[in-house]
Amino acid sequence: MSWGEAKEKILDNLIFFVRWTVLSVAMGLICGLVGTAFGYGVSWAQMLFREHGMMLYLMPVAGILIVLVHKLFKQVGNKGTNLVLESVLAGEPIRFSMLPCIFISTILSQSVGASAGKEGAALQIGGSIGDLLGNVLKLDAHDKKALIMSGMSGCFAAVFGTPLAAAMFGIEVATIGTHYHAALVPCVFSAFIGAQVSHRLGLHAEKFDILHIPAVDWKPMILIALLGLCCAAVSVCFCILLHESHKLYQKKISNIYARIILASALSIALALIFGRGYCGAGFNLVELAMEGDADLSAFLLKMLFTAVALGGGFKGGEIVPTLAVGATFGAAFGNLLGFEPSLCAACGLLSLFAGVTNCPAATMFLGFELFGFEAMPYFAVAVAVSFTLSGYYGLYSSQNFAWSKTKAGKER
């Protein structure tokens, strides 16, 4: 390459960097503000459910309101996060009405204790913002995809407070086996700015302490690898349960009002039988698991509560319930084998996340941000095993598996 060509290339890269810095700063600020408002709305709804026991019995009312909101914004049948992924992969348009629809529906779901998270909603909100800004600026298809990914990262980071994981998740989630590195600057900048905005406005990131981390040795590593294997199986079962419950509701009950009323009735019955601890997103279960307090029924019940609520039409997302399932299973595994239930809870949480999202790099960053770096050797083993053995199942049916998980250089 001649000096003239080198200068031209450097100038092109500099223009790219400046352009995307401006765009990603704007995305980070917008997503940070919207994500903060959403985070406060969810926190208020969760507090309402905790402090007023009668909210559980208003689940059918909230369900009907969710359906009406979807009809109002013409979002009935919306694919949710799958639509955002399809927009990244194939340029599918995202109607901006998705943002207020999922915003309101998630808060309604949380206010009555539906077993649903908030990060899936954050991905949809961020994707909507990215698509809108891309249309306003008349970006080409490739740049708009990067902006949608930037929005996903920015809003995820604002709501969850984990910018490293959010940035990598935005890059990694759409196509498994390849990373869209052109979106690295947009996703990283947007994620860190979004997280800073929400932090400055009073939202605080989740952090957990592992009670004891043993020195790295062959025996604990084998046990953690075994945990990763078991979590791969649980992640496959959880994905199948979520997908099949949704299909079952649709197959048996054509009326969307009847579906969500049935989901409400079943959720209320489950809460009355097994307790309200399995309602809501599930961070209460993660906290208990990190203290070593979990039995084998906890993860099964959380899976059941989540499938019943989300399959029937309640909104929010599967990510936090997934973390709760993983943490409770990990703690139960540790208690059963007499090996560090708190460490196993952390490794189980990450293993389930990797298994259902197929995003191992984002999962590693999530482990660092949630638990610190000291246990990273154990996290690496658990995540690697779970990701490899979980196959091609996942929460998002629109994910594209570009390459085989088990054969280097081979397409799936």
C-alpha positions in Angstrom: 0.0 0.0 0.0 1.4 3.4 -1.0 1.6 6.4 1.4 -1.2 8.1 -0.5 -3.5 5.1 -0.2 -2.6 4.7 3.5 -3.5 8.4 4.2 -6.8 8.0 2.4 -7.5 4.9 4.4 -6.7 6.6 7.7 -8.9 9.6 6.7 -11.8 7.2 5.9 -11.4 5.5 9.3 -11.2 8.8 11.1 -14.4 10.0 9.4 -16.1 6.7 10.3 -15.0 7.1 13.9 -16.2 10.7 14.2 -19.5 10.0 12.5 -20.3 7.0 14.7 -19.1 8.7 17.8 -21.6 11.5 17.3 -24.4 9.0 16.5 -23.6 6.7 19.4 -23.4 9.5 21.9 -26.9 10.6 20.7 -28.1 7.0 21.0 -26.6 6.6 24.5 -28.2 9.8 25.8 -31.6 9.0 24.3 -31.5 5.4 25.4 -30.2 6.4 28.8 -33.1 8.8 29.4 -35.8 6.5 28.0 -34.2 3.5 29.8 -34.1 5.4 33.1 -37.8 6.3 32.8 -38.6 2.7 32.0 -36.4 1.4 34.9 -38.2 3.7 37.3 -41.6 2.6 36.0 -40.7 -1.0 36.5 -39.3 -0.4 40.0 -42.5 1.4 40.9 -44.6 -1.4 39.5 -42.6 -4.0 41.5 -42.9 -2.0 44.7 -46.7 -1.8 44.1 -46.9 -5.5 43.8 -44.8 -6.1 47.0 -46.7 -3.7 49.1 -50.2 -4.4 48.0 -51.2 -8.1 48.0 -54.4 -7.4 46.2 -52.5 -6.6 43.0 -52.1 -10.3 42.3 -55.9 -10.6 41.9 -55.9 -7.8 39.4 -53.9 -9.9 36.9 -56.9 -10.5 34.6 -57.5 -6.7 34.5 -53.9 -6.0 33.7 -54.0 -8.8 31.0 -57.0 -7.2 29.3 -55.3 -3.8 29.4 -52.2 -5.3 27.8 -54.3 -6.7 24.9 -56.0 -3.3 24.5 -52.7 -1.5 24.5 -51.4 -3.8 21.8 -54.6 -3.2 19.8 -54.3 0.5 20.3 -50.7 0.6 18.9 -51.5 -2.1 16.3 -48.9 -4.4 17.8 -51.1 -7.5 18.1 -49.0 -10.5 16.9 -45.7 -8.5 17.2 -42.7 -10.8 17.3 -41.1 -8.7 20.1 -37.3 -9.1 20.3 -37.4 -11.5 17.4 -38.6 -8.6 15.2 -35.6 -6.5 16.4 -33.2 -9.3 15.4 -34.9 -9.7 12.0 -34.5 -6.0 11.5 -30.7 -6.4 12.1 -30.5 -9.5 9.9 -32.9 -8.8 7.1 -33.9 -5.1 7.4 -37.4 -5.8 8.6 -39.1 -2.5 9.6 -39.8 -1.7 13.2 -42.8 0.4 13.9 -42.0 3.0 16.5 -45.3 2.2 18.3 -43.4 -0.9 19.6 -41.8 1.4 22.2 -44.8 2.8 24.1 -46.5 -0.6 23.7 -43.8 -2.7 25.3 -43.1 0.1 27.8 -46.6 0.2 29.1 -47.2 -3.6 28.8 -44.1 -4.5 30.8 -45.0 -2.1 33.7 -48.5 -3.6 33.8 -47.1 -7.1 33.9 -44.7 -6.2 36.7 -47.4 -4.5 38.7 -49.4 -7.7 39.1 -46.5 -10.1 39.6 -46.3 -11.8 36.2 -43.1 -13.8 35.9 -41.4 -11.7 33.3 -38.2 -9.6 33.1 -37.5 -6.2 31.8 -34.3 -6.6 29.7 -36.2 -8.1 26.7 -38.4 -5.1 26.8 -35.3 -2.9 26.9 -33.9 -4.5 23.8 -37.2 -3.8 22.0 -37.2 -0.2 23.2 -33.6 0.4 22.1 -34.2 -1.3 18.8 -37.2 1.0 18.2 -35.2 4.1 18.9 -32.4 3.0 16.6 -34.7 2.2 13.8 -36.5 5.6 14.1 -33.3 7.6 14.3 -31.9 5.6 11.3 -35.0 6.5 9.3 -34.9 10.2 10.3 -31.2 10.4 9.3 -31.9 8.4 6.1 -29.1 6.0 6.8 -28.5 3.1 4.4 -29.5 -0.4 5.4 -26.1 -1.4 6.9 -25.7 1.8 9.0 -29.3 1.5 10.2 -28.6 -2.1 11.4 -25.6 -0.8 13.4 -27.8 1.9 14.9 -30.4 -0.6 15.9 -27.7 -2.7 17.6 -26.4 0.5 19.3 -29.9 1.2 20.6 -30.2 -2.4 21.9 -26.9 -2.0 23.8 -27.7 1.5 25.1 -31.1 0.6 26.5 -30.0 -2.8 27.9 -27.1 -1.1 29.7 -29.3 1.7 31.1 -31.8 -0.7 32.5 -29.5 -3.4 33.8 -26.3 -1.4 34.5 -23.9 -3.8 32.8 -22.4 -1.8 29.8 -19.7 -4.4 28.9 -22.3 -7.2 28.6 -24.8 -4.9 26.9 -22.3 -3.8 24.3 -21.2 -7.3 23.4 -24.8 -8.6 23.5 -25.8 -6.1 20.9 -23.0 -7.2 18.6 -23.3 -10.9 19.3 -27.0 -11.8 19.6 -28.2 -11.6 16.0 -25.8 -13.9 14.2 -24.1 -16.7 16.2 -20.6 -17.5 15.1 -19.8 -14.0 13.6 -19.7 -10.6 15.2 -20.7 -7.4 13.4 -17.5 -5.6 14.4 -18.5 -2.4 12.4 -20.9 -1.9 15.3 -18.3 -2.1 18.0 -17.8 1.7 18.5 -21.6 2.4 18.3 -22.5 -0.4 20.8 -19.7 0.3 23.2 -20.2 4.1 23.3 -23.9 3.8 23.5 -23.8 1.2 26.3 -21.4 3.1 28.5 -23.2 6.4 28.0 -26.6 4.8 28.6 -25.4 3.2 31.8 -23.9 6.5 33.0 -27.0 8.4 32.3 -29.2 6.0 34.3 -26.6 5.8 37.1 -26.5 9.6 37.4 -30.3 9.7 37.5 -30.4 7.2 40.4 -30.7 3.8 38.9 -28.2 1.4 40.3 -26.7 -1.7 38.8 -27.2 -5.2 40.3 -24.2 -6.6 42.1 -23.8 -9.9 44.0 -21.1 -11.2 46.3 -19.9 -14.8 46.1 -19.5 -16.1 49.7 -16.4 -18.2 49.0 -14.3 -18.8 45.9 -12.0 -21.8 46.3 -8.5 -21.9 44.7 -8.5 -23.1 41.1 -7.8 -26.9 41.1 -8.8 -29.9 39.1 -11.6 -31.1 41.4 -13.6 -27.8 41.6 -13.1 -27.3 37.9 -14.6 -30.7 37.1 -17.6 -30.0 39.3 -18.1 -26.6 37.6 -17.8 -28.3 34.2 -20.5 -30.8 35.3 -22.7 -27.9 36.4 -22.2 -26.4 33.0 -23.3 -29.6 31.4 -26.4 -29.8 33.5 -27.2 -26.2 32.9 -27.0 -26.8 29.1 -29.7 -29.4 29.5 -31.8 -27.1 31.7 -31.5 -24.3 29.1 -32.7 -26.6 26.3 -35.7 -27.6 28.5 -36.5 -24.0 29.4 -36.4 -22.9 25.8 -38.6 -25.7 24.7 -41.0 -25.0 27.5 -41.3 -21.4 26.7 -41.8 -22.0 22.9 -44.2 -24.9 23.4 -46.3 -23.1 26.0 -46.8 -20.2 23.6 -47.8 -22.5 20.8 -50.2 -24.4 23.1 -52.0 -21.3 24.2 -52.4 -20.2 20.5 -53.5 -23.7 19.4 -56.0 -24.3 22.1 -57.4 -20.7 22.5 -57.8 -18.5 19.5 -59.2 -15.5 21.4 -56.3 -13.3 22.8 -58.4 -12.0 25.6 -59.3 -15.5 26.7 -55.6 -16.6 26.5 -54.3 -13.9 28.8 -57.2 -14.3 31.3 -56.4 -18.0 31.4 -52.7 -17.2 32.0 -53.8 -14.8 34.8 -55.9 -17.5 36.4 -53.1 -20.1 36.2 -50.5 -17.6 37.6 -52.8 -16.7 40.5 -53.4 -20.4 41.3 -49.7 -21.1 41.2 -48.9 -18.2 43.5 -51.5 -19.3 46.0 -50.2 -22.9 45.9 -46.4 -22.3 45.9 -46.1 -18.7 47.2 -45.5 -15.3 45.6 -41.7 -15.6 45.7 -41.8 -17.0 42.2 -43.8 -14.1 40.8 -42.1 -11.1 39.2 -38.8 -10.9 37.5 -36.9 -13.1 39.9 -34.0 -11.1 41.4 -35.3 -12.1 44.9 -34.6 -15.7 43.9 -31.1 -14.8 42.7 -30.3 -13.1 46.0 -31.4 -16.1 48.0 -29.5 -18.5 45.7 -26.3 -16.4 46.2 -26.7 -17.0 49.9 -27.0 -20.8 49.2 -30.7 -20.9 49.8 -32.3 -22.9 47.1 -33.7 -26.4 46.5 -34.4 -28.5 43.4 -38.0 -27.3 43.2 -37.1 -23.6 42.9 -35.8 -23.6 39.4 -38.6 -25.8 38.2 -41.3 -23.6 39.6 -39.7 -20.4 38.2 -39.6 -22.1 34.8 -43.3 -23.0 35.1 -44.4 -19.6 36.4 -42.5 -17.9 33.5 -43.9 -20.2 30.8 -47.5 -19.7 32.0 -47.2 -15.9 32.1 -45.2 -15.2 28.9 -46.9 -17.9 26.9 -50.3 -16.4 27.7 -49.4 -12.9 26.6 -47.8 -11.0 29.5 -44.8 -8.9 28.5 -41.3 -8.1 29.6 -38.9 -10.7 28.6 -37.2 -13.9 29.6 -33.7 -12.8 30.6 -34.1 -12.1 34.3 -36.3 -15.2 34.9 -33.5 -17.1 33.1 -31.0 -15.7 35.5 -33.2 -16.7 38.4 -33.6 -20.3 37.0 -29.9 -20.6 36.6 -29.0 -19.2 40.0 -31.5 -21.4 41.8 -30.4 -24.5 39.9 -26.8 -23.8 40.6 -27.3 -23.3 44.3 -29.3 -26.5 44.5 -26.5 -28.3 42.6 -24.0 -27.0 45.0 -26.1 -28.0 48.0 -26.6 -31.5 46.6 -22.9 -32.1 46.1 -21.7 -30.1 49.1 -19.7 -27.7 47.0 -19.8 -23.9 47.3 -23.5 -23.2 46.6 -22.9 -19.5 46.2 -20.2 -20.0 43.5 -22.4 -22.6 41.8 -25.3 -20.1 41.9 -23.2 -17.6 40.0 -21.9 -20.2 37.5 -25.4 -21.5 37.0 -26.8 -18.1 36.4 -24.2 -17.4 33.7 -24.4 -20.9 32.2 -28.2 -20.6 31.7 -27.8 -17.1 30.2 -25.2 -18.5 27.7 -27.3 -21.5 26.9 -30.5 -19.6 26.1 -29.0 -16.6 24.4 -26.0 -18.3 22.7 -23.9 -15.3 23.5 -20.8 -16.6 25.4 -18.7 -13.4 25.1 -21.5 -11.2 26.5 -22.0 -13.8 29.3 -18.4 -13.5 30.3 -18.6 -9.8 30.6 -21.9 -10.1 32.5 -20.1 -12.4 35.0 -17.4 -9.8 35.5 -19.9 -7.0 36.0 -22.2 -8.9 38.3 -19.7 -10.8 40.4 -16.2 -9.4 40.0 -13.2 -11.0 38.4 -12.0 -13.4 41.0 -14.2 -16.3 39.9 -13.7 -15.8 36.2 -11.8 -19.1 35.6 -14.9 -21.0 36.9 -17.2 -18.7 34.9 -15.2 -19.5 31.7 -15.4 -23.2 32.1 -19.2 -23.2 33.0 -20.0 -20.9 30.1 -17.9 -22.7 27.5 -19.5 -26.1 28.4 -23.1 -24.8 28.5 -22.8 -22.9 25.3 -21.3 -25.8 23.4 -23.7 -28.5 24.7 -26.9 -26.4 24.5 -27.0 -26.9 20.8 -29.1 -24.6 18.5 -31.9 -23.9 21.0 -32.4 -20.4 22.2 -34.9 -17.8 23.4 -35.0 -16.1 20.1 -36.1 -18.1 17.1 -34.9 -15.4 14.7 -31.3 -15.8 15.7 -29.1 -16.9 12.8 -26.5 -19.6 13.5 -23.9 -18.9 10.8 -21.4 -21.5 11.9 -21.4 -24.8 13.7 -20.9 -24.7 17.4 -18.8 -27.9 17.3 -16.9 -27.9 14.0 -14.5 -25.1 13.2 -15.0 -23.5 9.8 -18.1 -25.5 9.1 -21.5 -23.9 8.5 -24.3 -25.1 10.6 
